[in-house]
Amino acid sequence: MSDLTLRAPTDATRSPRREPYPADVPGLRFAAARFNLWRVASADGTVLGHIERVAAEDGERFLARRARPGVASAIELGRFSTSRDAAEVFR
């Protein structure tokens, strides 16, 4: 008989969890796509693009990309110092 024990994942083995977008912006909806990446949609549900939190030398930045219907790649709109500024480019 083997000695198998089930263990809860530790902080070191647990995958990073998805979190809500760090800002509320009227007219936009955000859905966590994966850790540090959010899908941006208009109020009617049309997907507009993504915002990704990325590391920078002086902290973090929010990279906004506009989705292009029918095309796999996206257009980079810029890197912003706040999540609110990154979201505003979609309004």
PyMOL commands that set and color helices and strands:
alter all, ss='L'
color gray80, all
select helices_A, chain A and resi 83-88
alter helices_A, ss='H'
color red, helices_A
select strands_A, chain A and resi 28-34+37-42+47-56+59-66+75-80
alter strands_A, ss='S'
color yellow, strands_A
deselect
rebuild
show_as cartoon
